Each structure stands twice: as C-alpha cells, then as structure tokens.
Amino acid sequence: MTAVLPLPYTFEEKRKRIFAIVAASSGNLVEWFDFYIYAFCAIYFAPAFFPKSDPTAQLLNTAGVFAAGFLMRPIGGWIFGRLADRKGRKTSMVVSVMMMCGGSLLIACLPTYASIGALAPLLLLTARLLQGLSVGGEYGTTATYMSEVAMRGQRGFYSSFQYVTLIGGQLLAVLVVVVLQQLLDEAELKSWGWRIPFVLGALTAVVALMLRRTLHETTTAQTRSSKAAGSVAELLKNHKRALLVVLGYTAGGSLIFYTFTTYMQKYLVNSAGMSIKTASNVMTACLFLYMCMQPLFGALSDRIGRRNNMLLFGALGTLMVVPILTTLQSVTSPLVAGVLITIALAVVSFYTSVGGIVKAEMFPPEVRALGVGLSYAVGNAIFGGSAEYVALGLKATGHESYFYWYVTGMMVLAFAVSLLLPRQATYLHDDH
C-alpha cells in the first residue's frame, strides 16, 4: 500500500506556527531570566541574608537555597504537567509565568537579615520555592507545546528555540549584572543594587503573560477529557521505560549544563582566581555563542537523528569534562578560559538543542506534558540543582577534583541510556 504523504503547509499555517514558537519562546526567556538572576546576583546579596565572614560559606548557603528551588521542580512538573494535559498547554504556561512573577517581586522587596533576622533567609527560601514550582512546570509544558507546533521535518530546529530562550534568559541575567557593575560600585551592589534585576524580572513577566494569552491550544477536547490525561498511574503503567530513559539522560544533561553555565562564573572566581567582573564578561561571551549554537545542532538532529545527537553528547562529554575543568583551574587568560568553556558548551549543545523534542517524542499527547515535565524535573532537581552545592562542598573539603569525575560518571550514564533511545520517534512522527 502506498503511503499517503501529508499536505505541505500553507503560508498562513507556517506564519501561525512560527508566531506560536516566538510567543512561547518569549515567555520562556522571561521565566528563565527570573530564575537565573538569583544565581548571578548571589555573590552580591549573600552577605545580606547569610552574614558570615567566610565567602565560601555564604555561597554554600545561597547555593543551598538555589538547590531547594530545584527540589520543588518535581512537584511543579506534576502540577503543571497534569494541568497542561487536562486543561491545555496555554493555561499551564500562563499560570506558570504568573507564579514566577510573584516570586521575583517577593525577592526584590525582601528585607535583609539586619532588619528582620532569621526571617529574611526564610522568606528568601519561600520565594525561591515558589520560583522552583513555576519552573518545574515551565520546562515540560513549553517543550511539549513547541514540539507540537513545530513543522514536520524541522522539529529539531524549531524546538531548539526553547534552549535559545532558556540560555537567552541566562545571558540577559549576566548582561544585566555586567551593566550594573559598570554603573554601581561593589558596595552599592551589595547594599541595594542586586534588587534591580528582580524588579526587571517581575515587570517583564507581565509582558510574557500578555504574549502567552495569544497562543492557540494544541491539544484536543478528546485528549484533555481522556481518563488517562495527566495521570501518573497511566504514566507508570504504560510508559515506564520512556520515563526511566528520560530520567537517565536528563540527570547527566542537567548536571553538565549547570556545571558549565551557572556554576562556571563562581568557578572562575573561586578556583581560577579571576575577578567577578572578568568572570561575568567571559560568561557573557560564552553564553551568547552557546545560544547561537542551538538552532545549528537542532537542525543537525533533523538530518542525523535525535538518537545520534544524544550519543555524541554522551561520548564527547565523557572525554572532555576532566581535561577542561582541570585546565580551567590554572588558566589566567580570560580568552583561553572562554575558548575552553565554549568547547564544553558545544558538546552540551548536542543535548540541549534537542532535549525537549526527544522527551516529547516518547510520550502520547494525553500524558506528554506530564511525562516530559515530571521526568525532567526529577532528574534536574537531584543532579542539576545540586551541582553548585556539591562542587562548592567538595572544594571546601579540599577535594575539588572529585567533582570533575562525578560529572564524567554521569556522562557515561547519559551515553549508556542514549543507546536505549528508539531510532525513530515513538510519537510525533514527521510522516503523519
């Protein structure tokens, strides 16, 4: 029997799909800016909430709160995944960005330890947990939505814009810090300047909210009303293998991603001995290049297959982590440091460019947002969220190199699990 080829997209269909990608991506960028500004401003506000004389101890405390935000992700992945599968992707994305806005606004207005004592870090933790809940739902729903609206044959390319905007959120966070460093001195930044990025984050979240309200829904009334929709029991009963595979490569992918992005700024300062300003400048350049790589690696996956992208990620990641981190420890040139970090991020791009679409292709529509969001959130919470805390903890005990081998071990796991990926997508086939 001759296969029936799908009709080509009309100009209007293409326009609507591209607009949906842009609108969803814009909201994603704001969400991640709000989330990451915490990591990049921690150097400045740590003394205000954790008044200890040891800078490493202060960073450990703020990293602990950072990790606590990640621990909320599985709950967020479950709540928003269920909401997206039962009420629609659009509803879930609108609610998540509203919650992120509230968390940022709370941090921007928080009194310090000097004003209210131990209540200050407790409120900081509360705001961070709220943001973690929001981001826990953001990734899964956005990945699902973008994979569903992307055009056949180009799903890798278009879905990669989730990480373009995710990295863009990090980049904007770094850029805002760099600009503030030029306008304010260190004392002003530690006193009140660190609040400015959180105010900006809350304001831009309102813009994201307006954009997301224009999105069209990709699910049908039939899938939303299904008994299996958003059901963890359904996920565990009929999609356990997919869940475990996604958990496996998300663990390694999240760990190496946060190692070479958010933690890298602190690593350049604490281990390589660079100034805060120099480290920020290096990371700004690296994140910009990293952002630009995503569509290229996404388009590559449309040609060589998502599975091959993932295998290259695991294999190259295993080989490069220890040499690059060891070399960075003694690098004095910002240019050399930037080149090494960019090489590492190029390897990470094999994963980040297609991470969302690979997950989405493994689950049916009635549990897709839940499957993507929950599996990602669990792996990310345990391994990604703890990256800074583990690295700083091992450094404090004089065993920093152990962290390099820990990341390498997780890359071996990512490679092994990627071997279990199907050669062709189980769902979201390009030929239907």
N, C-alpha and C positions, 0 to 999 in steps of 0.2 A: 504494500500500500504506500502511495506517495505521501510524504509528509506535507502538511499544509503550512506554508510559510506565513508568518504574521505580516499584516499590512504595515507599510512604512508609516512613521509618524508624520502627521501633517505639521505645517509651520506653527499653527496655533497650539497643537499638543506639545511641540518642542518648547515653545515660549512659556507655556504654563508650567511645564516640568522644571525648566531652568529657573523660573521665578521662585518656585517652591523650594528648590535647592538653596537659592540665595537667601530666602526668608528664613528657612530653618537654620542655615549656617550662621546667619547674623545673630540669631538668638543664642546659638551655641557659643559663639565668640564671647558674648557678654557674660554668659553663665561662667565660662572658664576664666575670664578676666577676674571676675569677682572672687572665684575660688583661689586662684593662684596669687593674687596680690598679697594674700596673707603670707605665703612663703617668701616672697621677695621683700616684704617690709618687716619680717620677723627680726632682722638684725637691729632695726631701729626701735621697735616697740617692746622687745623682750624685757628691757630693764623696767619699763613702766608697769608690767604685770608680774614679773618674777624678779624681785630685787635681790640678786645675788652678785657677789663680786667676781665670780668666775664666768667669763663669757661663754665657755663651752657648756656650763651648767644651764645658763639661760637659754641657749639654743636647744639643749636637750628638752627643756620644759616646753618651749614653743613647738618643737618637733613632735612632742608627745600629744599636744593639742591638735596638731596637724594630722597625726595618725588617728586620733579619736574621731575626727571628721570622716575619715575613711571607714571607720568601723560602722558608721551609720549607713554606708552605701548599700549593704545587702538589704537593709530594711527599706531604703529608698527604692532599690531595684525591684523589690517585691511590690511595694505600694504603687509605684508609678507604672510598673510593668503590667500589673493587674488592671490599673485604671486605663492604660493605653489599649489593652486587648478587649476590655469590656465597654469602655465609653468612647474610645477613639484616641488616635495619636495626638491630634490637635489639642484636645482637652488636657491631656497629660503634660504636653510641652508648655502650655500656658500656665498651669498651676506650678510647675517646677520653677519657672523663671520668676514668678511672684514670690515664692519662698526664698529664692536666692537673694532677691532684692531686700527682703526683710532682714536676712542675716547680715548683709553688708551694712545696712543702715544701723543696725544694732552695734556692730563693731566700731563704726565711725563715731558713735556717740558715747562709747563706754568711758566711765570714769576710771582713773588709774588706781593702783594698789595704795598709793599715798593718800588717796581720797576716801576709799571705802574698804581698804584692807583686803582680806581673802575673798571677799565677794567679787572683786574685779576679775581675777582669773577664772572664777566660777562662771561669771557672765560671758567671758570670752569663750569658754568651753561651750556654753549653751548656744551662742551664735554660730560657733564652728560646727556643732552637731546639726543645727538647722541647715547650714550650707551643705554638709555632707549628705543629709537626707535628700536635698534637692538634686545634687549632682549624681547621687545614686540612681535617680530616675532619669536624669537628663541623657546620659550616655545611651542607655538601651533604647529609649524612645526615639531619640534623634537618629541613631544608627538604623533602626527599623524603618523609620519614615523615609530617610534618604535613600535607602536601598529599594524601597517600594516605588519611589517616584523617579529614580534614575532610569535612563533609557537603555533598552536592550543592547548588548554588545559593548556598552560603555559604563557598565555599573561600577567597575573598579575605579575608573577615572572620576565619575561624579561623586561616588561615595567617599572618595579620598578627601573631599572638601570638609568632611566632618573634622578631620585632623588638621586641615589647613586652618580652620577657625579655632579649633582647640589650641593649637600651637600659637595661632594669632592672639588668642587670649593671654597666653603666657608672654608673648612678645610685647603686647601692649602694656602688660603689667611691668615688665622690665623697662620699657621706654618711659612710662610714667615716673618710675623711680629714678631713672637717669636724668630726666628733665628736672625733677625736684632736687636732685643732687647738685645741679647747676644753679638753681635759684635759691636754695637754702643751705645753710651750713649744717654740720652734723648735730650740733646742739639743738637747732630748730627742728630738724627732722625727728630727733628723739623726743622732743617736747610735744609737738603738735603736728608737724608736717606729715607724719605717717598716716594721719586720719584722712588726708585729702583723697588718696586713691580709693578708699572705701566709699566716700561720698560720691565720687565719679561713678563707681560701680553700681551704686544704688540708682543713680539717675539714668544711666544707660540701660539698666534693666527695664525701665519703664518703656523705652524705645523698643526694646526686644519684645516686650509684651504686645505692643501695638502691631508689630510685624507678624508675630505668630497668630494673631487673631485673623489674619488674612489668608492663612493656609487652608487648603481644601483637605478633606479627610480621605485617607487611602484605604480604610477598612470598609467592609460592607455591613449592613444591618444583620445579615445572616451569620457572619463570623463573630460579631460582637454579642449576639444573643445565644451563641452556642454554649452548651453546658461546659465544654472544655475551655472556653475563653478565660484566660488569665488564671488558670488553675494549676497550682503547684503539684497537686496529685497527678494531674494529666501529664505534666512535665516529667515527673519522676517515674511514672509508669511506662510511658511510650517514647520518651526522648532522653533517657538516662545516659546513653552513650554520647550523644551530642553534647549534653550538659557537661560531662566529665572531660571531653576533648577540649571544649571551650575553656573550662576552668584551668586545664593544664597549660595551654599556651598563653592564656591571659596572665597567669602567675609570673611566667618568665618575661613576657612582654611588658607588663606593668612595672616590674622591678627595674629592668634596664632602662625603660623610658624615664622613670623618676630619678634614676641614678645620673643620667646624662642631661637632665633638664633642671628640675627644681633644686636637687641636691648639689649640682655641679657648681653653682655660684658660691655656696658655703665651702665646698671642697677647695676651690681655687684660693679662697681667703684663708681658711684654717690650715690646709695641708701644703699648698703651693706657696703660701706667703704673699699673695697679691693683695693690693688694696681693694676695698669694697668697690670703689669707682671703676677700677680696672677690670675687676671680675664682672661687674654689671655690663661694661662695654663689650667684653668678649662674648658674654652670653647673648647680648642683643644681636650681634652679628651672626652667631651660630644659630640662634632660633629663627632668624629671618631666612637663612639658607635652608634650614630644616623644613620650614613652612613651604618654601618653593619646591622642595623635592617631592612632596606628597602626590600631586597630580601625575608626576612623571612615573613614580613607582606604581600608582594606581592604574595608569594606562598600561604599564608593563604587565600587570596581572591580567588584563583583558586579553593579552596575547599569549603569555606563557602559562597562565592558570594560577589561581589563588594558592593552590597547594604548593607549587614550586616557589612562589614568593615566600611562603612560610618556612619551607625547608632551607632556603638560602638564609633567611633570618636566623634560624636556629644554629646552622652550621657556622656562619661567619661570626655570629655573636659569641659562640663558644671560643673561637680562636682569638678574638680581638680584645676582650674585656681586660684581662690581666695585663697584657703589654701596654695598653693605652693608659689605664689608671696608674700603673707603676711609673710610666714615663711622665705623666702629668704631675706627679708628686714632686718632681725635681725640676720641672720646667720653669724658667724665669722669663722667657719671651712670651708676651701675650699673643703674638701672631702664631707661634708654634702651638701654643695651647689651643687656640681657635681652630687650627687645622686638624689637630688630633680629635677634638670634640666633634667637629663636623664629619670626620670619617666615621666616628662611632654613631652619630645620628643618621648617617646614610644607611648604615646597617639596620638600625632600628626602623628606618622607613619601610623596609620590606614588610614589616609587621603593621606599623601604624597606618599606612596608606590603605590597607585592606582589612584591618581588624574588624571593623563594623560589618562590612559586607560578608566576610567569611562566616561570622556568627549568624547573621540574618539568613544566609542561605541554608542553614542547617535546621531551621525551625519552621513549622507551618504558621500561617497568619494568625490563627486563634491563640497561639501561645508564643508568638515571635518576640514581642516586646518584653514579655516576662522572661523567656529563655535567654535572650540577649542580655537584658539588664541585670538579672539575678546572677547569672554565671560570671559576667564581667565584674559586678560589684563585689562578689565574694573573693574572687582572685585578686582584684585590685586592692580591696581592704586589707587582706592579710599580707600581701607582698609589696604592692606599690606604696600603700600608706605608711608602711613601717620602714621603708628604705632609708630615709634620713635618720630615723631613730636608731636603727641597727648600725648604720655607718658611724654615727657620732658616738654611740655606745662602745663600739669596738675600738674607735680611736682613743676614747677616754681611758680604756684599759691597756693601751699600748699594742693592740693587735689589729691595726687598720687594714693590713693586707688580707686578713681573713674575709673581709667584706668582698674583696675582688673575686675570691674563689667561690664565695656564696653566690654571687651574680653569675659566675661561669657555670656553676652547677645547675642553676635554673635555666640557663640557655641550653644545656644538654637535654633537660626535660622538655623544653619547648620544641627542640628538634625531634625528639622521640614521639611526642604527641602529634606533631605535624605529619608524621608518617601515617597516622591513622585517619587523616582527613580524606574524604572521598575525592576521586579525581575529577568528578563533576558535581556541581551543586545539587543537593537533595531537593531543594526548593528554589524558587526564583530563577528558573531556567531561562536562558536568553532565547530559547527557541519556542517559548509559548507566548 
